[in-house]
Amino acid sequence: MARVTQAVKAVVAGPACCPTGLNTPLERDTAEALAQLLKAVADPARLQLLALIKSSPGAEACVCDLTEPLGLSQPTVSHHLKVLTDAGILLRERRGIWSWFSIVPERLAELAAVIN
C-alpha cells in the first residue's frame, strides 16, 4: 500500500503519457497513448484479473489460480494477461513452468491521475 501511495505522489502532475491529465487539450500522440492504456483495462475480465491479483497474498498470483475464479479458459485468461502485461500494467515472472503476475503500481497511479 505504501508503494501505491508513493507512486500516486510521483504522478501528481499526471501520467507519463499525458502529464496534465485531462486538464488541457491533448495532442493526438498523447491521446493515442492514453487510449491504449485505457483500452487495456476496458474489459470486464481484465478488471477482474487486476482485482484478483491485487487482492492476492503478496499482491501476486499464479496464472494457474486465475482461470477458475473468472470461469474462462486458460488460453483466454492468458490472452488477457498478455494484454495487461504489454500495456505495462502487469509484470510477469517465470517460476518453473508457471507464470506469476504482479501489478505495476505506477501504471495504476497513472490511470487514477488521468481520471482525477
Biopython code that builds the backbone (N, CA, C, O; Angstrom):
import numpy as np
from Bio.PDB.StructureBuilder import StructureBuilder

atoms = [
    (1, "MET", "N", (0.821, -1.187, 0.000)),
    (1, "MET", "CA", (0.000, 0.000, 0.000)),
    (1, "MET", "C", (0.867, 1.253, 0.000)),
    (1, "MET", "O", (0.531, 2.240, -0.654)),
    (2, "ALA", "N", (1.979, 1.219, 0.728)),
    (2, "ALA", "CA", (2.878, 2.364, 0.759)),
    (2, "ALA", "C", (3.473, 2.621, -0.618)),
    (2, "ALA", "O", (3.683, 3.774, -0.996)),
    (3, "ARG", "N", (3.751, 1.537, -1.389)),
    (3, "ARG", "CA", (4.295, 1.705, -2.742)),
    (3, "ARG", "C", (3.296, 2.423, -3.627)),
    (3, "ARG", "O", (3.681, 3.255, -4.449)),
    (4, "VAL", "N", (2.021, 2.113, -3.471)),
    (4, "VAL", "CA", (0.994, 2.756, -4.283)),
    (4, "VAL", "C", (0.914, 4.227, -3.940)),
    (4, "VAL", "O", (0.830, 5.067, -4.836)),
    (5, "THR", "N", (0.938, 4.562, -2.638)),
    (5, "THR", "CA", (0.889, 5.954, -2.220)),
    (5, "THR", "C", (2.059, 6.733, -2.791)),
    (5, "THR", "O", (1.882, 7.855, -3.265)),
    (6, "GLN", "N", (3.256, 6.154, -2.752)),
    (6, "GLN", "CA", (4.423, 6.804, -3.324)),
    (6, "GLN", "C", (4.257, 6.998, -4.824)),
    (6, "GLN", "O", (4.631, 8.037, -5.369)),
    (7, "ALA", "N", (3.699, 6.001, -5.484)),
    (7, "ALA", "CA", (3.508, 6.100, -6.925)),
    (7, "ALA", "C", (2.516, 7.194, -7.267)),
    (7, "ALA", "O", (2.702, 7.922, -8.242)),
    (8, "VAL", "N", (1.453, 7.318, -6.464)),
    (8, "VAL", "CA", (0.465, 8.372, -6.716)),
    (8, "VAL", "C", (1.114, 9.732, -6.557)),
    (8, "VAL", "O", (0.876, 10.629, -7.367)),
    (9, "LYS", "N", (1.933, 9.901, -5.522)),
    (9, "LYS", "CA", (2.634, 11.174, -5.334)),
    (9, "LYS", "C", (3.574, 11.459, -6.492)),
    (9, "LYS", "O", (3.774, 12.619, -6.856)),
    (10, "ALA", "N", (4.148, 10.426, -7.073)),
    (10, "ALA", "CA", (5.100, 10.604, -8.165)),
    (10, "ALA", "C", (4.433, 11.079, -9.442)),
    (10, "ALA", "O", (5.097, 11.636, -10.317)),
    (11, "VAL", "N", (3.117, 10.865, -9.564)),
    (11, "VAL", "CA", (2.440, 11.270, -10.797)),
    (11, "VAL", "C", (1.386, 12.332, -10.548)),
    (11, "VAL", "O", (0.412, 12.430, -11.295)),
    (12, "VAL", "N", (1.572, 13.132, -9.503)),
    (12, "VAL", "CA", (0.615, 14.184, -9.194)),
    (12, "VAL", "C", (0.405, 15.091, -10.400)),
    (12, "VAL", "O", (-0.711, 15.547, -10.647)),
    (13, "ALA", "N", (1.469, 15.353, -11.149)),
    (13, "ALA", "CA", (1.356, 16.197, -12.329)),
    (13, "ALA", "C", (0.665, 15.482, -13.475)),
    (13, "ALA", "O", (0.370, 16.101, -14.498)),
    (14, "GLY", "N", (0.407, 14.214, -13.327)),
    (14, "GLY", "CA", (-0.243, 13.438, -14.379)),
    (14, "GLY", "C", (0.652, 12.317, -14.835)),
    (14, "GLY", "O", (1.839, 12.286, -14.511)),
    (15, "PRO", "N", (0.083, 11.391, -15.588)),
    (15, "PRO", "CA", (0.855, 10.251, -16.052)),
    (15, "PRO", "C", (1.843, 10.633, -17.140)),
    (15, "PRO", "O", (1.742, 11.695, -17.754)),
    (16, "ALA", "N", (2.802, 9.742, -17.365)),
    (16, "ALA", "CA", (3.823, 9.988, -18.377)),
    (16, "ALA", "C", (3.205, 10.173, -19.756)),
    (16, "ALA", "O", (3.702, 10.956, -20.566)),
    (17, "CYS", "N", (2.121, 9.451, -20.019)),
    (17, "CYS", "CA", (1.511, 9.555, -21.348)),
    (17, "CYS", "C", (0.843, 10.910, -21.559)),
    (17, "CYS", "O", (0.799, 11.410, -22.683)),
    (18, "CYS", "N", (0.332, 11.497, -20.505)),
    (18, "CYS", "CA", (-0.287, 12.833, -20.625)),
    (18, "CYS", "C", (-0.109, 13.570, -19.309)),
    (18, "CYS", "O", (-0.959, 13.466, -18.425)),
    (19, "PRO", "N", (0.989, 14.317, -19.163)),
    (19, "PRO", "CA", (1.376, 14.919, -17.894)),
    (19, "PRO", "C", (0.338, 15.855, -17.278)),
    (19, "PRO", "O", (0.367, 16.076, -16.067)),
    (20, "THR", "N", (-0.564, 16.401, -18.061)),
    (20, "THR", "CA", (-1.577, 17.296, -17.495)),
    (20, "THR", "C", (-2.912, 16.596, -17.319)),
    (20, "THR", "O", (-3.917, 17.236, -17.011)),
    (21, "GLY", "N", (-2.926, 15.276, -17.516)),
    (21, "GLY", "CA", (-4.192, 14.552, -17.405)),
    (21, "GLY", "C", (-5.153, 15.054, -18.455)),
    (21, "GLY", "O", (-4.781, 15.244, -19.613)),
    (22, "LEU", "N", (-6.389, 15.267, -18.048)),
    (22, "LEU", "CA", (-7.397, 15.776, -18.983)),
    (22, "LEU", "C", (-7.713, 17.245, -18.719)),
    (22, "LEU", "O", (-8.764, 17.747, -19.115)),
    (23, "ASN", "N", (-6.783, 17.927, -18.040)),
    (23, "ASN", "CA", (-6.997, 19.331, -17.686)),
    (23, "ASN", "C", (-6.680, 20.305, -18.813)),
    (23, "ASN", "O", (-7.031, 21.482, -18.731)),
    (24, "THR", "N", (-6.024, 19.829, -19.857)),
    (24, "THR", "CA", (-5.726, 20.673, -21.013)),
    (24, "THR", "C", (-5.979, 19.843, -22.272)),
    (24, "THR", "O", (-6.039, 18.616, -22.202)),
    (25, "PRO", "N", (-6.125, 20.498, -23.407)),
    (25, "PRO", "CA", (-6.313, 19.731, -24.646)),
    (25, "PRO", "C", (-5.128, 18.788, -24.875)),
    (25, "PRO", "O", (-3.988, 19.109, -24.541)),
    (26, "LEU", "N", (-5.423, 17.622, -25.451)),
    (26, "LEU", "CA", (-4.398, 16.616, -25.698)),
    (26, "LEU", "C", (-3.925, 16.645, -27.143)),
    (26, "LEU", "O", (-4.720, 16.816, -28.067)),
    (27, "GLU", "N", (-2.630, 16.476, -27.323)),
    (27, "GLU", "CA", (-2.087, 16.260, -28.662)),
    (27, "GLU", "C", (-2.524, 14.869, -29.108)),
    (27, "GLU", "O", (-2.830, 14.018, -28.272)),
    (28, "ARG", "N", (-2.554, 14.632, -30.415)),
    (28, "ARG", "CA", (-3.002, 13.341, -30.936)),
    (28, "ARG", "C", (-2.155, 12.173, -30.422)),
    (28, "ARG", "O", (-2.702, 11.140, -30.036)),
    (29, "ASP", "N", (-0.825, 12.325, -30.413)),
    (29, "ASP", "CA", (0.048, 11.253, -29.924)),
    (29, "ASP", "C", (-0.244, 10.931, -28.462)),
    (29, "ASP", "O", (-0.274, 9.766, -28.065)),
    (30, "THR", "N", (-0.456, 11.974, -27.671)),
    (30, "THR", "CA", (-0.761, 11.794, -26.261)),
    (30, "THR", "C", (-2.093, 11.089, -26.087)),
    (30, "THR", "O", (-2.215, 10.183, -25.264)),
    (31, "ALA", "N", (-3.088, 11.498, -26.854)),
    (31, "ALA", "CA", (-4.413, 10.875, -26.773)),
    (31, "ALA", "C", (-4.351, 9.403, -27.173)),
    (31, "ALA", "O", (-5.033, 8.571, -26.575)),
    (32, "GLU", "N", (-3.547, 9.078, -28.174)),
    (32, "GLU", "CA", (-3.414, 7.684, -28.599)),
    (32, "GLU", "C", (-2.741, 6.836, -27.526)),
    (32, "GLU", "O", (-3.150, 5.698, -27.293)),
    (33, "ALA", "N", (-1.707, 7.377, -26.865)),
    (33, "ALA", "CA", (-1.036, 6.640, -25.790)),
    (33, "ALA", "C", (-1.982, 6.407, -24.617)),
    (33, "ALA", "O", (-2.006, 5.325, -24.032)),
    (34, "LEU", "N", (-2.753, 7.423, -24.282)),
    (34, "LEU", "CA", (-3.720, 7.291, -23.198)),
    (34, "LEU", "C", (-4.823, 6.306, -23.569)),
    (34, "LEU", "O", (-5.248, 5.509, -22.733)),
    (35, "ALA", "N", (-5.285, 6.355, -24.803)),
    (35, "ALA", "CA", (-6.332, 5.429, -25.249)),
    (35, "ALA", "C", (-5.853, 3.984, -25.169)),
    (35, "ALA", "O", (-6.629, 3.100, -24.803)),
    (36, "GLN", "N", (-4.598, 3.728, -25.502)),
    (36, "GLN", "CA", (-4.049, 2.372, -25.397)),
    (36, "GLN", "C", (-4.061, 1.881, -23.962)),
    (36, "GLN", "O", (-4.405, 0.729, -23.698)),
    (37, "LEU", "N", (-3.688, 2.744, -23.040)),
    (37, "LEU", "CA", (-3.683, 2.378, -21.629)),
    (37, "LEU", "C", (-5.102, 2.089, -21.145)),
    (37, "LEU", "O", (-5.342, 1.090, -20.466)),
    (38, "LEU", "N", (-6.031, 2.962, -21.494)),
    (38, "LEU", "CA", (-7.422, 2.771, -21.078)),
    (38, "LEU", "C", (-8.042, 1.550, -21.742)),
    (38, "LEU", "O", (-8.828, 0.837, -21.118)),
    (39, "LYS", "N", (-7.702, 1.308, -22.980)),
    (39, "LYS", "CA", (-8.229, 0.148, -23.698)),
    (39, "LYS", "C", (-7.804, -1.155, -23.029)),
    (39, "LYS", "O", (-8.559, -2.127, -23.012)),
    (40, "ALA", "N", (-6.602, -1.169, -22.482)),
    (40, "ALA", "CA", (-6.098, -2.381, -21.835)),
    (40, "ALA", "C", (-6.944, -2.770, -20.626)),
    (40, "ALA", "O", (-7.067, -3.955, -20.317)),
    (41, "VAL", "N", (-7.521, -1.799, -19.946)),
    (41, "VAL", "CA", (-8.329, -2.114, -18.764)),
    (41, "VAL", "C", (-9.825, -2.064, -19.043)),
    (41, "VAL", "O", (-10.632, -2.316, -18.149)),
    (42, "ALA", "N", (-10.195, -1.744, -20.262)),
    (42, "ALA", "CA", (-11.611, -1.586, -20.613)),
    (42, "ALA", "C", (-12.247, -2.918, -20.988)),
    (42, "ALA", "O", (-12.888, -3.034, -22.032)),
    (43, "ASP", "N", (-12.073, -3.897, -20.154)),
    (43, "ASP", "CA", (-12.646, -5.217, -20.376)),
    (43, "ASP", "C", (-12.973, -5.803, -19.007)),
    (43, "ASP", "O", (-12.131, -5.766, -18.109)),
    (44, "PRO", "N", (-14.171, -6.339, -18.829)),
    (44, "PRO", "CA", (-14.543, -6.867, -17.514)),
    (44, "PRO", "C", (-13.592, -7.950, -16.996)),
    (44, "PRO", "O", (-13.260, -7.962, -15.810)),
    (45, "ALA", "N", (-13.156, -8.848, -17.862)),
    (45, "ALA", "CA", (-12.251, -9.915, -17.424)),
    (45, "ALA", "C", (-10.920, -9.331, -16.967)),
    (45, "ALA", "O", (-10.335, -9.818, -16.000)),
    (46, "ARG", "N", (-10.436, -8.302, -17.640)),
    (46, "ARG", "CA", (-9.150, -7.696, -17.260)),
    (46, "ARG", "C", (-9.269, -6.965, -15.934)),
    (46, "ARG", "O", (-8.353, -7.006, -15.113)),
    (47, "LEU", "N", (-10.388, -6.301, -15.726)),
    (47, "LEU", "CA", (-10.598, -5.646, -14.437)),
    (47, "LEU", "C", (-10.680, -6.683, -13.312)),
    (47, "LEU", "O", (-10.149, -6.472, -12.222)),
    (48, "GLN", "N", (-11.350, -7.801, -13.589)),
    (48, "GLN", "CA", (-11.404, -8.881, -12.603)),
    (48, "GLN", "C", (-10.010, -9.423, -12.315)),
    (48, "GLN", "O", (-9.667, -9.678, -11.160)),
    (49, "LEU", "N", (-9.215, -9.598, -13.351)),
    (49, "LEU", "CA", (-7.845, -10.091, -13.160)),
    (49, "LEU", "C", (-7.044, -9.135, -12.299)),
    (49, "LEU", "O", (-6.326, -9.572, -11.400)),
    (50, "LEU", "N", (-7.149, -7.848, -12.553)),
    (50, "LEU", "CA", (-6.413, -6.874, -11.749)),
    (50, "LEU", "C", (-6.840, -6.944, -10.290)),
    (50, "LEU", "O", (-6.002, -6.892, -9.390)),
    (51, "ALA", "N", (-8.146, -7.061, -10.054)),
    (51, "ALA", "CA", (-8.646, -7.145, -8.683)),
    (51, "ALA", "C", (-8.184, -8.431, -8.011)),
    (51, "ALA", "O", (-7.800, -8.415, -6.842)),
    (52, "LEU", "N", (-8.218, -9.545, -8.738)),
    (52, "LEU", "CA", (-7.759, -10.818, -8.176)),
    (52, "LEU", "C", (-6.284, -10.760, -7.799)),
    (52, "LEU", "O", (-5.891, -11.202, -6.720)),
    (53, "ILE", "N", (-5.478, -10.214, -8.690)),
    (53, "ILE", "CA", (-4.040, -10.141, -8.436)),
    (53, "ILE", "C", (-3.742, -9.192, -7.291)),
    (53, "ILE", "O", (-2.955, -9.513, -6.401)),
    (54, "LYS", "N", (-4.373, -8.021, -7.311)),
    (54, "LYS", "CA", (-4.101, -7.029, -6.274)),
    (54, "LYS", "C", (-4.528, -7.522, -4.891)),
    (54, "LYS", "O", (-3.894, -7.188, -3.889)),
    (55, "SER", "N", (-5.599, -8.313, -4.834)),
    (55, "SER", "CA", (-6.092, -8.791, -3.545)),
    (55, "SER", "C", (-5.471, -10.117, -3.109)),
    (55, "SER", "O", (-5.760, -10.602, -2.015)),
    (56, "SER", "N", (-4.627, -10.705, -3.947)),
    (56, "SER", "CA", (-3.955, -11.961, -3.600)),
    (56, "SER", "C", (-2.850, -11.719, -2.579)),
    (56, "SER", "O", (-2.309, -10.617, -2.491)),
    (57, "PRO", "N", (-2.513, -12.760, -1.803)),
    (57, "PRO", "CA", (-1.392, -12.615, -0.862)),
    (57, "PRO", "C", (-0.125, -12.175, -1.595)),
    (57, "PRO", "O", (0.260, -12.766, -2.604)),
    (58, "GLY", "N", (0.504, -11.147, -1.080)),
    (58, "GLY", "CA", (1.714, -10.628, -1.705)),
    (58, "GLY", "C", (1.441, -9.838, -2.963)),
    (58, "GLY", "O", (2.371, -9.438, -3.662)),
    (59, "ALA", "N", (0.160, -9.607, -3.261)),
    (59, "ALA", "CA", (-0.260, -8.872, -4.462)),
    (59, "ALA", "C", (0.337, -9.474, -5.723)),
    (59, "ALA", "O", (0.741, -8.761, -6.641)),
    (60, "GLU", "N", (0.385, -10.823, -5.751)),
    (60, "GLU", "CA", (0.836, -11.530, -6.938)),
    (60, "GLU", "C", (0.032, -12.818, -7.042)),
    (60, "GLU", "O", (-0.449, -13.347, -6.040)),
    (61, "ALA", "N", (-0.107, -13.313, -8.263)),
    (61, "ALA", "CA", (-0.891, -14.528, -8.465)),
    (61, "ALA", "C", (-0.303, -15.347, -9.603)),
    (61, "ALA", "O", (0.233, -14.814, -10.575)),
    (62, "CYS", "N", (-0.423, -16.654, -9.449)),
    (62, "CYS", "CA", (-0.011, -17.588, -10.490)),
    (62, "CYS", "C", (-1.143, -17.701, -11.506)),
    (62, "CYS", "O", (-2.321, -17.686, -11.149)),
    (63, "VAL", "N", (-0.773, -17.813, -12.746)),
    (63, "VAL", "CA", (-1.783, -17.949, -13.789)),
    (63, "VAL", "C", (-2.685, -19.148, -13.510)),
    (63, "VAL", "O", (-3.862, -19.135, -13.868)),
    (64, "CYS", "N", (-2.148, -20.167, -12.882)),
    (64, "CYS", "CA", (-2.932, -21.374, -12.586)),
    (64, "CYS", "C", (-4.079, -21.090, -11.614)),
    (64, "CYS", "O", (-5.043, -21.853, -11.563)),
    (65, "ASP", "N", (-3.986, -20.004, -10.845)),
    (65, "ASP", "CA", (-5.023, -19.655, -9.880)),
    (65, "ASP", "C", (-6.031, -18.642, -10.420)),
    (65, "ASP", "O", (-6.947, -18.243, -9.701)),
    (66, "LEU", "N", (-5.874, -18.229, -11.658)),
    (66, "LEU", "CA", (-6.722, -17.163, -12.186)),
    (66, "LEU", "C", (-7.835, -17.640, -13.114)),
    (66, "LEU", "O", (-8.776, -16.891, -13.374)),
    (67, "THR", "N", (-7.749, -18.845, -13.608)),
    (67, "THR", "CA", (-8.755, -19.300, -14.571)),
    (67, "THR", "C", (-10.084, -19.634, -13.904)),
    (67, "THR", "O", (-11.137, -19.208, -14.379)),
    (68, "GLU", "N", (-10.049, -20.386, -12.816)),
    (68, "GLU", "CA", (-11.287, -20.812, -12.168)),
    (68, "GLU", "C", (-12.147, -19.648, -11.674)),
    (68, "GLU", "O", (-13.350, -19.644, -11.937)),
    (69, "PRO", "N", (-11.588, -18.660, -10.972)),
    (69, "PRO", "CA", (-12.431, -17.563, -10.488)),
    (69, "PRO", "C", (-13.125, -16.782, -11.616)),
    (69, "PRO", "O", (-14.212, -16.240, -11.413)),
    (70, "LEU", "N", (-12.509, -16.724, -12.782)),
    (70, "LEU", "CA", (-13.104, -15.995, -13.896)),
    (70, "LEU", "C", (-14.065, -16.856, -14.707)),
    (70, "LEU", "O", (-14.921, -16.334, -15.421)),
    (71, "GLY", "N", (-13.923, -18.180, -14.595)),
    (71, "GLY", "CA", (-14.774, -19.065, -15.375)),
    (71, "GLY", "C", (-14.442, -19.015, -16.855)),
    (71, "GLY", "O", (-15.299, -19.262, -17.703)),
    (72, "LEU", "N", (-13.193, -18.694, -17.157)),
    (72, "LEU", "CA", (-12.742, -18.610, -18.539)),
    (72, "LEU", "C", (-11.672, -19.666, -18.786)),
    (72, "LEU", "O", (-11.049, -20.160, -17.846)),
    (73, "SER", "N", (-11.465, -20.006, -20.043)),
    (73, "SER", "CA", (-10.446, -20.997, -20.383)),
    (73, "SER", "C", (-9.053, -20.414, -20.147)),
    (73, "SER", "O", (-8.867, -19.198, -20.106)),
    (74, "GLN", "N", (-8.085, -21.311, -19.993)),
    (74, "GLN", "CA", (-6.707, -20.878, -19.772)),
    (74, "GLN", "C", (-6.185, -20.024, -20.925)),
    (74, "GLN", "O", (-5.538, -19.010, -20.666)),
    (75, "PRO", "N", (-6.437, -20.386, -22.193)),
    (75, "PRO", "CA", (-5.953, -19.530, -23.283)),
    (75, "PRO", "C", (-6.566, -18.125, -23.260)),
    (75, "PRO", "O", (-5.894, -17.149, -23.593)),
    (76, "THR", "N", (-7.836, -18.026, -22.870)),
    (76, "THR", "CA", (-8.485, -16.714, -22.800)),
    (76, "THR", "C", (-7.881, -15.872, -21.681)),
    (76, "THR", "O", (-7.609, -14.686, -21.869)),
    (77, "VAL", "N", (-7.674, -16.478, -20.531)),
    (77, "VAL", "CA", (-7.056, -15.761, -19.415)),
    (77, "VAL", "C", (-5.638, -15.334, -19.792)),
    (77, "VAL", "O", (-5.227, -14.211, -19.500)),
    (78, "SER", "N", (-4.901, -16.219, -20.434)),
    (78, "SER", "CA", (-3.537, -15.871, -20.870)),
    (78, "SER", "C", (-3.542, -14.703, -21.841)),
    (78, "SER", "O", (-2.662, -13.845, -21.781)),
    (79, "HIS", "N", (-4.511, -14.660, -22.722)),
    (79, "HIS", "CA", (-4.620, -13.541, -23.664)),
    (79, "HIS", "C", (-4.812, -12.227, -22.901)),
    (79, "HIS", "O", (-4.132, -11.238, -23.177)),
    (80, "HIS", "N", (-5.738, -12.224, -21.945)),
    (80, "HIS", "CA", (-5.995, -11.006, -21.175)),
    (80, "HIS", "C", (-4.774, -10.592, -20.352)),
    (80, "HIS", "O", (-4.469, -9.405, -20.239)),
    (81, "LEU", "N", (-4.086, -11.565, -19.787)),
    (81, "LEU", "CA", (-2.864, -11.258, -19.037)),
    (81, "LEU", "C", (-1.790, -10.671, -19.945)),
    (81, "LEU", "O", (-1.053, -9.776, -19.535)),
    (82, "LYS", "N", (-1.698, -11.163, -21.161)),
    (82, "LYS", "CA", (-0.730, -10.638, -22.123)),
    (82, "LYS", "C", (-1.041, -9.186, -22.479)),
    (82, "LYS", "O", (-0.136, -8.357, -22.566)),
    (83, "VAL", "N", (-2.317, -8.882, -22.685)),
    (83, "VAL", "CA", (-2.709, -7.502, -22.991)),
    (83, "VAL", "C", (-2.310, -6.570, -21.845)),
    (83, "VAL", "O", (-1.761, -5.494, -22.076)),
    (84, "LEU", "N", (-2.589, -6.989, -20.613)),
    (84, "LEU", "CA", (-2.236, -6.170, -19.454)),
    (84, "LEU", "C", (-0.725, -6.055, -19.277)),
    (84, "LEU", "O", (-0.222, -5.005, -18.878)),
    (85, "THR", "N", (-0.007, -7.124, -19.570)),
    (85, "THR", "CA", (1.459, -7.095, -19.475)),
    (85, "THR", "C", (2.047, -6.199, -20.562)),
    (85, "THR", "O", (2.945, -5.401, -20.293)),
    (86, "ASP", "N", (1.547, -6.328, -21.775)),
    (86, "ASP", "CA", (2.038, -5.488, -22.876)),
    (86, "ASP", "C", (1.780, -4.007, -22.624)),
    (86, "ASP", "O", (2.537, -3.156, -23.088)),
    (87, "ALA", "N", (0.713, -3.699, -21.891)),
    (87, "ALA", "CA", (0.391, -2.309, -21.558)),
    (87, "ALA", "C", (1.222, -1.798, -20.386)),
    (87, "ALA", "O", (1.141, -0.622, -20.033)),
    (88, "GLY", "N", (2.023, -2.681, -19.781)),
    (88, "GLY", "CA", (2.866, -2.274, -18.664)),
    (88, "GLY", "C", (2.140, -2.226, -17.334)),
    (88, "GLY", "O", (2.669, -1.694, -16.358)),
    (89, "ILE", "N", (0.930, -2.776, -17.282)),
    (89, "ILE", "CA", (0.148, -2.755, -16.052)),
    (89, "ILE", "C", (0.520, -3.928, -15.149)),
    (89, "ILE", "O", (0.433, -3.827, -13.925)),
    (90, "LEU", "N", (0.933, -5.036, -15.752)),
    (90, "LEU", "CA", (1.354, -6.211, -15.001)),
    (90, "LEU", "C", (2.803, -6.557, -15.309)),
    (90, "LEU", "O", (3.302, -6.301, -16.405)),
    (91, "LEU", "N", (3.463, -7.142, -14.325)),
    (91, "LEU", "CA", (4.778, -7.738, -14.516)),
    (91, "LEU", "C", (4.592, -9.251, -14.516)),
    (91, "LEU", "O", (3.779, -9.782, -13.760)),
    (92, "ARG", "N", (5.342, -9.937, -15.363)),
    (92, "ARG", "CA", (5.268, -11.396, -15.458)),
    (92, "ARG", "C", (6.618, -11.968, -15.051)),
    (92, "ARG", "O", (7.667, -11.527, -15.520)),
    (93, "GLU", "N", (6.568, -12.956, -14.171)),
    (93, "GLU", "CA", (7.790, -13.627, -13.723)),
    (93, "GLU", "C", (7.604, -15.128, -13.877)),
    (93, "GLU", "O", (6.627, -15.697, -13.390)),
    (94, "ARG", "N", (8.549, -15.760, -14.556)),
    (94, "ARG", "CA", (8.507, -17.224, -14.715)),
    (94, "ARG", "C", (9.101, -17.870, -13.477)),
    (94, "ARG", "O", (10.193, -17.515, -13.034)),
    (95, "ARG", "N", (8.366, -18.823, -12.929)),
    (95, "ARG", "CA", (8.853, -19.638, -11.808)),
    (95, "ARG", "C", (8.598, -21.085, -12.191)),
    (95, "ARG", "O", (7.481, -21.590, -12.082)),
    (96, "GLY", "N", (9.647, -21.729, -12.638)),
    (96, "GLY", "CA", (9.491, -23.096, -13.130)),
    (96, "GLY", "C", (8.636, -23.084, -14.387)),
    (96, "GLY", "O", (8.952, -22.392, -15.355)),
    (97, "ILE", "N", (7.553, -23.851, -14.368)),
    (97, "ILE", "CA", (6.683, -23.898, -15.550)),
    (97, "ILE", "C", (5.536, -22.899, -15.470)),
    (97, "ILE", "O", (4.761, -22.770, -16.418)),
    (98, "TRP", "N", (5.420, -22.187, -14.342)),
    (98, "TRP", "CA", (4.301, -21.279, -14.146)),
    (98, "TRP", "C", (4.727, -19.823, -14.310)),
    (98, "TRP", "O", (5.887, -19.465, -14.104)),
    (99, "SER", "N", (3.763, -19.004, -14.682)),
    (99, "SER", "CA", (3.966, -17.561, -14.739)),
    (99, "SER", "C", (3.218, -16.920, -13.580)),
    (99, "SER", "O", (2.059, -17.236, -13.310)),
    (100, "TRP", "N", (3.903, -16.022, -12.911)),
    (100, "TRP", "CA", (3.312, -15.271, -11.806)),
    (100, "TRP", "C", (3.193, -13.815, -12.243)),
    (100, "TRP", "O", (4.069, -13.286, -12.927)),
    (101, "PHE", "N", (2.104, -13.181, -11.842)),
    (101, "PHE", "CA", (1.831, -11.813, -12.252)),
    (101, "PHE", "C", (1.670, -10.913, -11.038)),
    (101, "PHE", "O", (1.100, -11.305, -10.020)),
    (102, "SER", "N", (2.186, -9.697, -11.172)),
    (102, "SER", "CA", (2.013, -8.673, -10.141)),
    (102, "SER", "C", (1.724, -7.352, -10.846)),
    (102, "SER", "O", (2.059, -7.157, -12.014)),
    (103, "ILE", "N", (1.101, -6.465, -10.108)),
    (103, "ILE", "CA", (0.693, -5.169, -10.662)),
    (103, "ILE", "C", (1.838, -4.176, -10.571)),
    (103, "ILE", "O", (2.602, -4.182, -9.606)),
    (104, "VAL", "N", (1.952, -3.333, -11.570)),
    (104, "VAL", "CA", (2.906, -2.224, -11.562)),
    (104, "VAL", "C", (2.159, -1.018, -10.972)),
    (104, "VAL", "O", (1.345, -0.404, -11.662)),
    (105, "PRO", "N", (2.427, -0.675, -9.710)),
    (105, "PRO", "CA", (1.649, 0.374, -9.046)),
    (105, "PRO", "C", (1.676, 1.719, -9.781)),
    (105, "PRO", "O", (0.692, 2.459, -9.768)),
    (106, "GLU", "N", (2.791, 2.024, -10.410)),
    (106, "GLU", "CA", (2.894, 3.310, -11.112)),
    (106, "GLU", "C", (1.887, 3.406, -12.259)),
    (106, "GLU", "O", (1.338, 4.476, -12.519)),
    (107, "ARG", "N", (1.647, 2.292, -12.941)),
    (107, "ARG", "CA", (0.687, 2.311, -14.058)),
    (107, "ARG", "C", (-0.736, 2.501, -13.540)),
    (107, "ARG", "O", (-1.528, 3.207, -14.163)),
    (108, "LEU", "N", (-1.069, 1.880, -12.410)),
    (108, "LEU", "CA", (-2.396, 2.113, -11.826)),
    (108, "LEU", "C", (-2.522, 3.557, -11.371)),
    (108, "LEU", "O", (-3.586, 4.163, -11.503)),
    (109, "ALA", "N", (-1.447, 4.107, -10.839)),
    (109, "ALA", "CA", (-1.456, 5.505, -10.421)),
    (109, "ALA", "C", (-1.659, 6.424, -11.620)),
    (109, "ALA", "O", (-2.328, 7.452, -11.507)),
    (110, "GLU", "N", (-1.088, 6.064, -12.762)),
    (110, "GLU", "CA", (-1.295, 6.851, -13.981)),
    (110, "GLU", "C", (-2.764, 6.852, -14.364)),
    (110, "GLU", "O", (-3.314, 7.891, -14.728)),
    (111, "LEU", "N", (-3.398, 5.699, -14.285)),
    (111, "LEU", "CA", (-4.827, 5.615, -14.602)),
    (111, "LEU", "C", (-5.633, 6.496, -13.650)),
    (111, "LEU", "O", (-6.530, 7.225, -14.074)),
    (112, "ALA", "N", (-5.308, 6.423, -12.373)),
    (112, "ALA", "CA", (-6.011, 7.236, -11.376)),
    (112, "ALA", "C", (-5.793, 8.721, -11.635)),
    (112, "ALA", "O", (-6.726, 9.513, -11.501)),
    (113, "ALA", "N", (-4.588, 9.103, -11.999)),
    (113, "ALA", "CA", (-4.279, 10.516, -12.226)),
    (113, "ALA", "C", (-5.048, 11.062, -13.426)),
    (113, "ALA", "O", (-5.449, 12.226, -13.421)),
    (114, "VAL", "N", (-5.256, 10.254, -14.436)),
    (114, "VAL", "CA", (-6.000, 10.717, -15.613)),
    (114, "VAL", "C", (-7.453, 10.974, -15.250)),
    (114, "VAL", "O", (-8.047, 11.966, -15.673)),
    (115, "ILE", "N", (-8.013, 10.076, -14.468)),
    (115, "ILE", "CA", (-9.423, 10.195, -14.104)),
    (115, "ILE", "C", (-9.654, 11.383, -13.177)),
    (115, "ILE", "O", (-10.678, 12.059, -13.263)),
    (116, "ASN", "N", (-8.694, 11.629, -12.292)),
    (116, "ASN", "CA", (-8.832, 12.760, -11.360)),
    (116, "ASN", "C", (-8.508, 13.997, -12.102)),
    (116, "ASN", "O", (-8.552, 15.088, -11.533)),
]
sb = StructureBuilder()
sb.init_structure("model")
sb.init_model(0)
sb.init_chain("A")
sb.init_seg("    ")
for serial, (resi, resn, name, xyz) in enumerate(atoms, 1):
    if name == "N":
        sb.init_residue(resn, " ", resi, " ")
    sb.init_atom(name, np.array(xyz, "f"), 0.0, 1.0, " ", f" {name:<3s}", serial, name[0])
structure = sb.get_structure()
